[in-house]
Amino acid sequence: MSDHQKSRWSSTRTRTLAGALVALTAVAGVVAATATPWPTLTRQPAQVTTTPAPAASVISCVGGLVTQGRDLARPGQLATVASQTVTAGVPIGVPDPNPQVLVAEELGAGEGALAFTAPPFNDARTDVAASGAATVAAEDIAGFTASACRPPLLESWLVGGSAATGAADYVILSNPGTVASTVQLTVYGATGAQNPAGGSDLVVAGGSQRIVPLAGLALGEASPVIHVSAEGAPIQAALQSSLTRTLLTGGVDQFGAERATELIQTIPGVQVTAAPGEEGASNATTVLRMLSPEADASATVTVRTVGSREPALPPTSVPLTAGIPTEVDLGGLPVGLYVVEVDASAPVAASVWQTTGFGEGDDFAWYTAAPLIEVPSLFAVPSGPTPQLTLVNPGDIAATVSITPTGAAAAITVEVPSGASAAVQVRAGEIYTIDAGGSPVRAALAFSDAFGIAGFPLWPADAAASDVTIYP
């Protein structure tokens, strides 16, 4: 090998070694950098927590009793046969709510239901309550009815009524807002869920009311349950039910929707007014209707006399088929006031039908499930016979419930033991606040005399808007 070749080989080797050393140094630096914690910079997004301005409280009533067939030239024309007497109010010191008459296309001008709006007061939402009652005694419709005025909802359930022979029932949809609502009515019956053409895409304009004959939705269906779904604006849904047996009137009722299906449904204040075996009475005067819309289920039905923890009847286990209403005969109950509870393995809707008998001049009522009341809430007692307030305490500790009137009547304090119920007399035409001191209770009003029965559950006050966090 020449000296020149040796020199070139040595130079090449030197460069190779130098490159390898540089690469090793770079790798070691990367490994060290990876193992060594890097300084971090954390930035919290800008945020502002604020409480939304309180909205106005809005409720709407069912309206007067209606019927059709009075005008022989227009047999399908609806007419008001008895106006509704409404009791409404707000807490002491708050301005009165603003009334509004909803426009009903099917009725004459000025004959729609009342709605009430209570603006916020002192930067707080105003609780508003109202209820109405009506009495009618005619050849084609007779009885007494009482119902609460409710806030509109996007989803609700009507559990009751009939489209069988002799029934004349109407679905009543009220929109007390300013924006039109599009409503879908799904009818659950003996063949499952149906979407009748007469209940699809029903437009209810703001400030108006629509009345839809139930027979046009489910002709011949004896035990319907109706799901009411609204888009664009919430709807207050109710049902008027009346019955004629041959040529004899069998009663009338107006009742509101239930807010949601639940695993446990409690129906307080069911009144039995005629003992089994009495003339004109029947052992089958109390009927429970249930629906599990989504899944097959099993429901345990328990009936208790108000004031007692012991069942008045042996608890009954009832199988439920998804989407098909089921009825259970609770007949044979002595005269008294009762609480009916449904404990199901899947969410259900439920209500109880009760009649005074099956003769001329008898009446009936639909009693719907009562939601939990956990905050002080206002309620209105309409004009009606011997109103009673039933309280149910589902909690683990005794509840002290205060019933405070806005008028001159004395306040009432009721002790309701855990898992028990109690009833007190209240005054017709009065506004009360119910406060259980944070304990959850359920409550309902019931009315009865020799001429009729009716009842409805109390709902909790709308909660104030909770704080929201805004990220600009």
Beta strands, then each sheet from edge to edge (+ up, - down):
strand 1: 48-50
strand 2: 57-60
strand 3: 65-68
strand 4: 78-82
strand 5: 85-89
strand 6: 98-101
strand 7: 103-104
strand 8: 114-118
strand 9: 129-137
strand 10: 142-148
strand 11: 155-159
strand 12: 170-175
strand 13: 181-189
strand 14: 192-194
strand 15: 202-204
strand 16: 208-213
strand 17: 225-231
strand 18: 236-245
strand 19: 248-256
strand 20: 262-272
strand 21: 286-291
strand 22: 297-305
strand 23: 316-320
strand 24: 326-329
strand 25: 336-355
strand 26: 364-368
strand 27: 377-380
strand 28: 388-392
strand 29: 399-405
strand 30: 412-416
strand 31: 421-425
strand 32: 431-435
strand 33: 442-449
strand 34: 452-457
strand 35: 468-470
sheet 1: 1+ 35-
sheet 2: 2+ 8- 6+
sheet 3: 3+ 4-
sheet 4: 5+ 9- 10+
sheet 5: 7+ 16+ 12- 18+ 19-
sheet 6: 11+ 17- 13+ 14-
sheet 7: 11+ 17- 13+ 15-
sheet 8: 20+ 25- 21+ 24-
sheet 9: 20+ 25- 22+ 23-
sheet 10: 20+ 25- 26+
sheet 11: 27+ 32- 29+ 30-
sheet 12: 31+ 28- 33+ 34-
end
